[in-house]
């Protein structure tokens, strides 16, 4: 390891482990192809050794090829169990294997749904079964057997992936200093992604003027990207957009990744837009990314409203006996009504009366002013983990989320939705800026992204970002997913206090 110094840059240099197939790199400073530069002031604390845990490689994510030894025998047994000819069963499995492997390669990017790849791989083997029926005179039941084999194979892959421990994606950010710092701030505590390196594309003067303070190695210039990838074993390269040379850097990064199993993605101004709203076209010699309107079509909104009211009515009728018992328990413990009525702000800022089971003493609002300094959450919310105003029954109701059952009345009346942002108080809305008011573009919900992601444990800005994302990108498919995740959130009681 050694120190290199130029008229504008200071840093440390350390050898990297030799890897077969690594391509040599070049730069303005003469050095070995197995070295990488880490900018930093002349301080020993900035020295990173080759054995630093931040550079330790993580196991590669497995793909369909790794799962075949488990999946194929199960699918073959399923086909043979319904008397499918052995040769035809092997042919169906061969077609499915090729299709699944191809789909897996095309969709093996961080954030891509594994089920989407499996669904796209289902058609070719079923078509092969149909072709065998038409051409070879195989019984029509072979098509059903092919469907069964595909279903067994897909479910086996899905279950195996669900049981496997998920490792965070190791990513490198390619961009200017502010872009790398922004990515680090955003994902510093994220369990899904880990920034393990940065590649600065600024010139020497810019690096010296604003060198980002990062806890990982940095390379200077896109020509150093290959060495940085080899040293950190990264799986993803994020090109931070927003600077004039982003397009050139994206193209040159793609050239360096041609022989590596590393994904390349553009990190830019589309973070608030869900992928289902994006389409790409080529026009006028440029690649255009089109963004669909954030407000779904009228028929989709009508369908959501109908589902809310119908499902809410069914759930209210089913929960009515339980609500009656819980109301009696609340009134038996402390004097006062069993139901708590409070004004909340709904769609487009319209106030309404929300119903909940009472979980606090009757003088809770009066005591709140005296307890303002004990608030344990940031932003506009007021929460105390061990709030003395909460009754014993109320604590149980909050931990199990049963206190929210009467909100089904609001859902049936059309004031709330089953899925949506948290209903806001008028005093909170009064402090909203123009961005925060976007939460009011949809009906508030009994559950939503905020609730299934940690509830009161989430920082206010994170909760707000989730609500804004839902308001701009909601769709019925995602509502169904949130409803399923709600059951797990209720059982875990995370953030419920």
C-alpha positions, -999 to +999 in steps of 0.1 A: +000+000+000+012+035-008+002+071-009-002+090-041-002+128-043-009+152-071-013+190-072-050+186-065-056+151-051-044+132-021-053+096-014-041+061-006-034+032-029-037-004-020-034-037-040-065-055-050-069-093-051-060-108-084-090-120-104-090-140-136-105-121-165-100-087-149-092-061-176-064-036-170-073+000-165-056+032-173-056+066-158-038+099-156-015+086-129+008+057-136+001+027-114-004-011-115-035-025-130-043-042-097-045-010-077-073+014-069-072+049-055-092+061-026-094+099-023-090+114+011-070+138+032-036+129+046-051+110+077-045+074+087-082+070+094-089+072+056-067+041+050-086+011+038-069-023+038-077-050+013-092-070+042-115-042+053-150-057+059-165-030+037-148-046+007-156-082+016-175-099-012-209-114-007-223-146-022-238-141-057-276-144-060-286-177-073-307-180-104-329-206-120-298-227-130-290-231-093-325-242-085-329-268-112-315-298-092-344-294-068-371-282-091-368-306-121-373-339-101-404-325-085-419-314-118-410-347-135-427-367-107-458-345-111-459-353-148-454-390-144-480-391-116-507-382-142-494-408-167-476-383-190-452-401-214-416-399-201-401-384-233-428-358-236-423-349-199-386-345-204-393-324-235-417-301-216-391-297-188-364-289-213-385-262-229-394-248-195-358-248-183-346-228-214-375-203-211-371-199-173-334-195-176-338-169-203-365-150-184-343-152-152-314-136-170-336-109-185-352-101-151-324-108-127-321-071-119-325-058-084-362-049-078-375-072-106-402-096-095-391-132-097-427-143-103-429-122-135-400-142-150-417-175-140-450-164-155-434-155-188-416-189-188-449-208-185-462-204-220-435-222-241-438-256-223-476-255-224-474-247-261-450-276-266-476-299-250-503-285-274-480-290-303-474-326-293-512-331-292-517-316-326-487-332-345-479-364-327-514-375-317-506-374-280-538-375-258-553-340-250-546-347-213-510-340-221-517-303-221-531-305-186-501-325-175-478-299-190-497-272-171-494-292-139-456-296-144-451-259-150-472-250-119-452-274-097-419-261-111-428-225-107-442-230-071-410-249-062-388-221-074-410-195-056-410-213-023-372-219-025-367-182-031-389-172-003-371-195+022-337-183+011-321-156+031-321-124+011-288-106+010-285-068+003-276-058-032-240-046-034-240-014-055-215+011-069-226+047-077-211+063-108-215+101-109-204+134-094-198+141-057-234+153-049-249+123-067-228+098-047-235+115-014-272+116-022-273+078-028-253+072+004-278+093+024-308+076+009-296+040+015-274+043+045-298+023+067-315+003+040-315-035+044-320-041+006-291-023-008-255-016+003-233+010-013-199-005-015-181+019-038-182+051-058-168+062-091-163+099-095-165+114-130-156+149-120-123+165-130-095+171-106-105+206-096-141+195-088-130+165-068-106+187-047-133+213-042-161+190-031-148+155-023-177+134-009-171+119+026-178+083+020-171+052+040-162+031+010-135+032-017-137+057-045-123+055-080-116+085-101-128+084-137-150+058-155-118+040-167-114+029-131-148+013-129-136-022-138-110-024-111-135-011-085-160-038-096-134-065-092-124-053-057-159-049-043-177-077-061-206-054-068-238-066-084-252-033-096-239+000-110-260+030-105-254+060-128-264+091-109-281+113-135-284+151-133-250+161-148-242+169-184-220+139-190-245+113-176-254+099-211-218+094-220-210+078-187-239+055-190-227+042-224-191+038-213-202+020-182-222-004-203-191-012-224-172-021-193-200-044-180-203-064-212-183-093-198-194-091-162-225-103-144-234-069-132-266-049-137-266-013-149-293+012-139-299+049-142-306+067-109-324+099-117-356+120-114-380+091-118-378+078-082-413+090-074-428+072-105-437+035-102-424+013-131-459+005-143-463+041-153-433+041-175-429+033-212-400+039-236-400+049-272-374+060-298-382+094-313-361+119-332-329+100-325-335+100-288-348+075-262-379+090-246-393+077-213-430+084-212-448+088-178-485+078-176-508+102-156-507+097-119-545+097-117-559+063-129-588+062-154-623+068-141-633+031-145-604+021-122-614+046-096-650+034-097-638-002-094-617+007-063-647+025-047-670-004-054-646-030-040-641-008-009-678-004-001-687-040-009-658-055+010-662-030+038-698-039+042-690-077+043-663-071+069-684-048+090-712-073+092-687-101+101-670-079+127-701-064+143-703-089+171-666-084+180-670-046+179-699-049+203-679-070+227-649-047+225-671-016+231-684-033+263-649-040+274-638-004+269-668+010+288-664-015+316-628-005+323-632+033+322-663+055+322-672+071+289-683+060+254-669+029+238-665+046+204-642+075+198-652+101+173-626+125+158-625+149+129-601+138+102-593+152+067-603+131+037-603+133-001-594+167-014-593+182+021-629+174+030-633+168+068-653+138+081-659+121+114-638+090+119-647+062+142-624+042+164-626+022+196-616+044+225-582+035+238-575+065+260-590+082+290-617+108+283-594+137+291-567+126+267-569+157+245-566+180+275-535+161+288-519+162+254-510+199+257-492+192+289-473+163+274-461+181+242-425+180+253-426+142+257-433+135+220-411+107+207-416+110+169-405+137+145-425+158+121-462+167+126-472+135+146-475+131+183-467+097+197-454+083+230-445+047+233-455+044+269-483+069+268-499+071+303-533+082+287-538+047+272-559+023+292-550-014+297-577-025+273-567+003+249-531-009+249-543-044+238-565-029+211-537-009+197-512-037+197-537-059+178-551-030+157-586-040+167-593-003+177-595+005+140-624-019+132-651+008+135-634+026+106-652+001+084-682+024+089-663+052+072-653+028+044-690+018+038-700+055+038-673+063+012-653+086+034-623+062+036-608+034+016-596+000+028-561+009+014-547+044+015-527+070+034-532+075+071-561+098+079-547+132+089-558+155+116-569+190+107-540+205+127-515+184+107-531+195+074-529+231+084-491+227+085-489+210+051-470+225+022-480+220-014-461+187-016-476+173+016-512+182+004-508+156-024-517+130+003-552+143+001-556+134-036-568+099-025-591+087+002-574+079+035-572+042+043-575+018+072-542+004+061-515+014+036-478+015+028-471+035+059-489+010+082-473-021+067-438-006+067-434+001+104-462+025+114-451+047+143-415+034+141-410+052+108-396+087+106-421+113+095-404+121+062-402+083+053-439+079+061-447+109+041-427+096+011-446+063+012-480+081+013-470+104-016-458+074-036-491+056-030-511+087-040-493+090-073-489+053-082-518+033-066-534+004-086-557-024-076-530-050-078-508-032-053-538-027-030-542-065-029-505-069-020-508-043+008-539-061+022-519-093+024-490-076+040-513-060+066-520-094+082-483-099+088-480-063+102-509-069+126-494-102+138-459-086+144-474-055+161-444-035+149-448+002+155-483-003+171-485+019+202 
